Amino acid sequence: MSRRWTARLALATGLAALVVLVVFGGLASLLLMVVGWAGLVLTAAGVWWMLTHTGWIRVLAALLVVVAPLAVLLLYSAAGLLWVVLVSLALWALAVAAGSAALAEDASSMPERSAVRAERPFLIMNPRSGGGKVEKFRLAERARALGAEVVVLDPARRQDVAELARQAVEGGADLLGVAGGDGTQALVAAVAVEHDIPFVVISAGTRNHFAMDLGLDRQDPSRCLEALTDGVELRVDLGYIHEGEPADGNTGRVFVNSASFGVYAEVVQSPAYRDDKARTILEMLPALLTHDSGSRLTVRADALVLDGPQAVLVSNNPYQKGDSAGLGRRERLDSGELGVLGVEVSSAAEAAGLLLHGRQGRGLTAVTAREVVVDADAPAIPVGVDGEALVLSTPVRCRIASGALRVRVPRHRPGVPRTVPPMDWRRVRRLALTMGRTAAGRGAA
C-alpha cells in the first residue's frame, strides 16, 4: 500500500473512531471521555503515591491503581457502552498505526563504506551472555571456520577483555569483535578505536541494544558473522565518561549505549538488588524519589542546567522522539550528539502529566548536547554505564566522539530501521490530500 493510501486509511479510521463514539454513545460519549481521562489521572497518581510512600499509604495507593481502571470499565458496562469504547479505541489504535506508517520515511541508514576482508580477525565470546547463546548457535565453531581466532571466556574466573584485545592487536589482529553484552562490547570497542581497526558486534547478549540500533539480527546472532566475509563499514559515535576536570583526547570509559544517574543507578548499587530486585526497588524508591536519600544532582547539558532531577539518562546519540522513556531505539549512531533525558517529578499531578503527555510532560526534559557534566552534593555518585554499576568521583563528564568507531556489519541486515517521526495529524492529512492531487495532475499530463 502506498504512503498516500496509508495516510487516507489513517484519516478514515480516525474519523470512524469518533463517529462510533458520537453515533452510538450520543451525548454520553462526552462523559465517557471525561471518565476515561479521570481514570488515567487517578491511576497515575496512585502509581506515584505507591512509589513514594510505604506502609498503609502504599497499600491504599495500590488499591487505587487497581480500582480506578476497574471502576471506569464498570461505568462503561453499566451504561451499556463498553463495546462502543472498545471498538472506538481499536479504530483509533489502527488510525495511529496507519498514520505512523504513512509518515515513516525510507531507511535512514548510516553511510556504508566498502570493506576489505580482514586477514586476522580476533573474537572474544562470553559463554554466559544471553543465557548461553554462544553455545546454542555454535558461534565459536562457525567463526573459526571463517578464519577467526576465537577466545571463549572462562566463566569460572574474571578475565580482562580489554587486555585480551590489546594482546591480540599486538599479535597482528586486524579486526576485533565481541559476542557478549553491551558492557563487554564497549570495553573492546575502546581498544579498536585506540588502534583504528574495525570492530564486529555479535548479538549474543540479553538485550543487545547496540546490535539492535546497528540493524543486526538479534534472533540469530550467527548471522552477524557474515560481517567477516561480506561486510560493509559504518562510522559510528562513541560516548566517553570520566571523572573530574575536562580531559583531552579519547580518555575515560567508553559507553556504546548510555550512562544513567540518580534513582536507577542508586538502586542497582545496593547489595540486596541482585538477590531480590523487586523488593529492593520498592524499599529504596520512596526516599530516592523524594530526595530523602541519595545524592542531589546538578546536570549541565551544554547551556542547559537541570537542578535536582531524580534520574538522568545520557545516551550515545538520542533515542527516538516518540519514546518518552528512552527505552526504545536510536534512529542513528552518527549524529555527533548525546541524548539527555532528565526526570524531575515532585507530585502526583506531575506524574500524571508525564504519563498523559510523554515528552511534553512537565517532569521530563529531553535535549541533545555535545557534553554533559553531572555534579552532586557528594564526592562520588553511583553511575550505571551500559548496565555496569560503577561509583565515580564528581563531577562526572560525558562527551561524544564523532565517528570514532569503525563497525564492520553484514551487508544485509534485517533490522535497519525506518525513521518514524512523532505522530502529526496535519502532516498525515496533507500527505493524503496533496499527494492525491499531485498524482492526479501527473496522470492528466
C-alpha positions in Angstrom: 0.0 0.0 0.0 1.4 3.4 -0.9 2.0 6.1 1.7 -0.8 8.1 0.2 -3.4 5.3 0.8 -2.0 4.5 4.2 -2.5 8.2 5.2 -6.1 8.0 3.8 -6.7 4.9 5.9 -5.4 6.7 9.0 -7.8 9.6 8.4 -10.7 7.3 7.7 -10.2 5.1 10.7 -9.6 8.1 13.0 -12.9 9.6 11.8 -14.6 6.3 12.3 -13.4 6.1 15.9 -15.1 9.5 16.6 -18.2 8.6 14.6 -18.7 5.4 16.6 -18.5 7.3 19.9 -20.9 10.0 18.8 -23.5 7.9 17.0 -23.7 5.0 19.5 -22.8 7.0 22.6 -24.6 10.2 21.8 -24.1 12.9 24.5 -22.9 10.2 26.8 -19.8 10.0 24.7 -18.5 13.2 26.2 -19.0 11.8 29.6 -17.2 8.6 28.6 -14.2 10.6 27.5 -14.1 12.6 30.8 -14.4 9.4 32.9 -11.6 7.7 30.9 -9.2 10.7 31.4 -10.1 10.8 35.1 -9.3 7.1 35.4 -5.9 7.6 33.8 -5.1 10.6 36.1 -6.1 8.6 39.2 -4.1 5.6 38.1 -1.0 7.7 37.5 -1.4 9.4 40.9 -1.8 6.0 42.6 1.4 4.8 41.0 3.3 7.9 42.2 2.0 7.5 45.8 2.8 3.8 45.8 6.4 4.5 44.7 7.0 7.4 47.1 5.4 6.1 50.3 5.5 3.0 52.5 3.1 1.3 54.9 -0.7 1.8 54.7 -0.4 4.7 52.2 1.3 2.4 49.8 -1.4 -0.2 50.3 -4.2 2.4 49.6 -2.3 3.6 46.6 -2.0 0.1 45.2 -5.8 -0.3 45.7 -6.4 2.9 43.8 -4.2 1.7 40.9 -6.4 -1.4 40.6 -9.8 0.1 41.4 -9.6 3.2 39.2 -9.5 1.4 35.8 -11.9 -1.2 37.0 -14.4 1.5 38.1 -14.1 3.1 34.6 -14.8 -0.3 32.9 -17.8 -0.9 35.2 -19.3 2.5 34.5 -18.9 1.9 30.8 -20.5 -1.5 31.1 -23.4 -0.2 33.3 -24.2 2.4 30.6 -24.2 -0.4 28.0 -21.4 1.4 26.1 -18.4 -0.8 26.9 -18.4 -2.3 23.3 -18.6 1.3 21.9 -15.5 2.3 23.8 -13.6 -0.8 22.9 -14.5 -0.5 19.2 -13.6 3.2 19.2 -10.2 2.5 20.9 -9.4 -0.3 18.4 -10.2 2.0 15.4 -8.1 4.8 17.0 -5.2 2.5 17.5 -5.4 1.4 13.9 -5.5 5.1 12.8 -2.4 5.9 14.8 -0.6 2.9 13.4 -1.5 3.7 9.9 -0.6 7.4 10.4 2.8 6.5 11.7 3.4 4.1 8.8 2.4 6.8 6.4 4.9 9.3 7.9 7.7 6.7 8.1 10.5 7.7 5.7 12.7 5.4 3.8 15.5 3.8 5.8 17.8 6.5 7.3 20.7 4.1 7.4 24.1 5.5 8.1 26.6 5.8 5.2 28.2 2.5 4.3 31.7 2.1 3.0 33.1 -0.9 1.2 35.4 -3.0 3.3 38.4 -5.4 2.6 38.1 -8.7 4.3 40.1 -8.9 7.5 43.1 -11.3 7.4 43.4 -12.0 11.1 40.1 -11.3 12.9 40.0 -11.9 16.7 36.8 -12.5 18.5 36.0 -12.7 22.3 33.0 -14.7 23.3 31.2 -14.8 26.6 29.5 -18.2 27.0 27.2 -16.9 29.8 25.7 -14.0 27.8 22.2 -14.2 26.7 21.6 -17.5 28.5 24.2 -19.4 26.6 23.8 -18.1 23.0 27.4 -18.7 22.2 27.0 -22.5 22.6 23.4 -22.6 21.3 24.3 -21.1 18.0 27.8 -22.7 17.8 29.3 -19.2 17.3 32.9 -20.2 18.2 32.9 -23.1 15.7 31.4 -21.1 13.0 33.7 -18.1 13.5 36.8 -20.4 13.4 35.5 -21.9 10.2 35.6 -18.4 8.7 39.2 -18.0 9.7 38.8 -16.1 13.0 40.8 -16.6 16.2 38.3 -17.1 19.0 38.8 -16.8 22.8 35.9 -18.2 24.8 36.0 -16.6 28.3 36.2 -18.9 31.3 33.0 -18.5 33.4 35.0 -19.6 36.5 37.3 -16.7 36.6 37.3 -13.0 35.8 39.3 -12.0 32.7 40.3 -8.6 31.4 38.7 -8.5 28.0 40.4 -5.2 27.1 43.8 -6.6 27.8 43.0 -9.7 25.7 42.1 -7.4 22.9 45.3 -5.4 23.2 47.4 -8.5 23.2 45.6 -9.7 20.1 46.3 -6.5 18.3 50.0 -6.7 19.3 50.0 -10.2 17.8 48.7 -8.9 14.5 44.9 -8.9 14.7 43.4 -6.5 12.2 39.8 -6.8 13.4 38.2 -7.2 16.9 34.8 -8.5 17.8 32.7 -9.5 20.8 29.9 -11.9 21.3 28.5 -10.7 24.6 26.7 -7.9 26.4 26.9 -4.2 25.7 29.3 -3.6 28.6 31.8 -6.1 27.1 31.2 -4.6 23.7 32.2 -1.2 24.9 35.4 -2.3 26.6 36.7 -4.0 23.4 35.4 -1.2 21.1 37.6 1.2 23.0 40.7 -0.9 22.1 39.5 -1.0 18.4 39.4 2.8 18.5 42.9 3.1 20.0 44.4 1.1 17.1 41.9 2.3 14.4 40.9 -1.2 13.4 37.3 -2.5 12.6 35.0 -3.8 15.3 32.4 -6.5 14.9 29.3 -6.8 17.1 27.8 -10.3 17.6 24.3 -10.1 19.2 24.8 -12.8 21.9 23.8 -10.6 24.8 20.5 -10.4 26.6 19.2 -7.0 25.3 21.7 -6.4 22.5 20.7 -2.7 22.4 23.8 -1.7 20.4 23.2 -4.5 18.0 19.6 -3.5 17.5 20.5 0.1 16.6 23.0 -1.2 14.1 20.2 -3.2 12.5 21.7 -6.6 13.3 19.8 -9.8 13.7 19.1 -10.3 17.4 17.3 -13.6 17.0 20.1 -15.4 15.2 23.5 -14.0 16.3 25.3 -16.3 13.8 24.2 -14.0 11.0 26.4 -11.3 12.5 29.4 -13.4 11.4 28.6 -12.6 7.8 30.4 -9.3 8.5 33.7 -11.3 8.4 33.1 -12.4 4.7 30.6 -10.0 3.2 30.7 -6.9 5.3 30.5 -3.1 5.0 31.8 -0.5 7.3 30.0 2.1 9.3 31.5 5.0 11.2 29.6 5.4 14.5 30.0 7.7 17.5 31.1 6.6 21.0 30.3 8.1 24.4 33.1 8.7 26.9 32.6 9.1 30.6 35.3 10.2 33.1 35.7 11.7 36.5 37.0 15.1 37.5 38.1 18.0 35.3 38.0 18.2 31.5 40.4 16.0 29.6 41.7 16.0 26.1 41.5 13.1 23.7 39.6 9.9 24.0 40.0 9.5 27.7 37.7 7.8 30.2 35.5 4.8 29.9 33.6 4.1 26.6 29.8 3.6 26.5 28.0 2.4 23.4 24.5 2.9 24.8 24.1 5.0 27.9 25.2 6.2 31.3 22.5 6.5 34.0 22.5 8.7 37.1 20.1 9.1 40.0 17.4 6.6 41.1 18.3 3.6 38.9 22.0 4.0 39.5 21.4 4.2 43.2 19.2 1.1 43.3 21.5 -1.2 41.4 24.4 -0.3 43.8 22.5 -1.9 46.6 24.0 -5.3 47.7 20.4 -6.6 48.1 19.5 -5.7 44.5 20.8 -8.9 42.9 19.0 -11.2 45.4 15.6 -9.5 45.4 15.3 -6.8 42.7 11.6 -6.0 43.2 11.7 -5.7 47.0 14.9 -3.6 46.9 13.3 -1.2 44.4 10.1 -0.8 46.4 12.1 -0.2 49.6 14.5 2.3 48.2 12.3 4.3 45.8 10.3 6.4 48.3 13.4 8.0 49.8 15.2 8.4 46.5 12.2 10.0 44.7 11.6 12.5 47.5 15.3 13.3 47.9 15.3 12.0 51.5 18.3 9.8 50.5 20.8 9.6 47.7 22.7 12.5 46.1 21.1 15.7 44.8 22.3 16.1 41.2 23.0 19.1 39.1 23.3 18.5 35.4 24.7 20.8 32.8 24.0 19.8 29.2 25.8 22.4 27.1 23.9 25.6 28.1 21.0 23.9 29.9 21.1 23.3 33.6 18.9 20.8 35.5 18.8 21.2 39.2 17.8 18.2 41.3 16.5 15.7 38.8 15.7 12.3 40.2 17.0 10.4 37.2 19.2 11.3 34.2 20.0 9.2 31.2 22.8 10.2 28.9 22.9 8.2 25.7 25.3 7.8 22.8 23.0 9.6 20.3 19.4 10.5 21.2 16.6 8.0 21.4 13.6 8.4 19.1 11.4 11.3 20.0 8.3 9.2 20.3 9.9 7.2 23.1 9.3 9.1 26.3 11.2 6.6 28.5 14.3 6.3 26.4 13.9 2.6 26.2 13.3 2.3 22.5 15.9 2.6 19.8 18.1 5.3 18.3 17.5 6.2 14.7 21.2 6.9 14.1 24.5 6.4 15.8 26.4 9.1 13.9 24.6 12.3 14.8 27.6 13.6 16.8 25.3 14.4 19.8 24.5 12.9 23.2 20.9 12.4 24.1 19.9 13.7 27.5 16.7 12.6 29.4 16.1 14.1 32.8 13.2 13.2 35.1 12.1 15.5 37.8 8.7 14.7 39.3 7.7 16.1 42.7 3.9 15.4 42.9 1.2 13.1 41.8 -0.1 15.7 39.4 3.3 15.9 37.6 3.4 12.1 37.5 0.0 12.0 35.8 1.1 14.7 33.3 4.2 12.7 32.4 2.0 9.7 31.7 -0.5 11.6 29.7 1.8 13.9 27.7 5.0 11.9 27.4 8.0 14.1 26.3 5.8 17.2 26.6 5.1 16.4 30.2 6.4 18.9 32.7 8.5 16.4 34.6 10.6 15.2 31.6 13.4 17.1 29.9 14.7 15.8 26.6 17.6 17.6 24.9 20.8 16.9 22.9 24.3 18.1 23.8 27.9 17.6 22.9 29.0 17.4 26.6 27.1 16.7 29.8 28.5 17.4 33.3 26.8 15.8 36.3 27.7 17.2 39.7 26.3 16.4 43.1 26.3 17.3 46.8 28.6 14.2 47.3 32.2 13.5 46.4 31.2 10.4 44.5 28.0 9.1 42.9 26.8 5.7 41.6 26.6 5.5 37.8 25.2 2.8 35.5 27.3 2.5 32.4 26.0 0.1 29.7 24.5 -1.9 32.6 27.6 -2.0 34.7 27.3 -0.5 38.2 30.2 2.0 39.0 31.0 4.7 41.5 32.7 7.8 40.1 34.0 10.9 41.7 32.2 14.1 40.9 31.9 16.0 38.7 31.3 13.2 36.1 31.7 14.3 32.5 30.1 12.7 29.4 31.1 13.6 25.9 30.7 12.2 22.4 33.5 11.3 20.0 32.0 11.6 16.5 32.7 8.7 14.1 35.3 7.3 16.4 34.4 3.6 15.9 34.7 1.6 12.6 32.0 -1.0 12.8 32.0 -3.9 10.4 28.5 -5.2 9.8 26.9 -7.6 7.3 25.9 -6.1 4.0 22.3 -7.3 4.5 20.8 -6.6 7.9 17.2 -7.3 8.8 16.8 -4.7 11.5 17.8 -1.5 9.7 15.1 0.9 11.0 12.9 3.3 9.2 12.7 6.8 10.5 9.3 7.2 12.2 8.7 10.8 13.3 6.2 11.7 16.1 2.6 11.4 15.1 1.4 14.6 13.3 -2.2 14.6 12.0 -1.6 17.7 10.0 1.2 16.0 8.0 -1.0 12.9 7.6 -3.9 14.9 6.2 -1.5 16.9 3.9 0.1 13.7 2.7 -3.3 12.1 2.0 -4.7 15.1 0.1 -1.7 16.8 -1.5 -0.2 13.6 -2.9 -3.5 12.6 -4.4 -3.8 15.9 -6.3 -0.2 15.7 -7.4 -0.7 12.1 -8.7 -3.9 13.1 -10.5 -2.2 16.1 -12.1 0.6 13.9 -13.4 -1.9 11.4 -14.7 -3.7 14.1 -16.6 -0.5 15.4 -18.1 
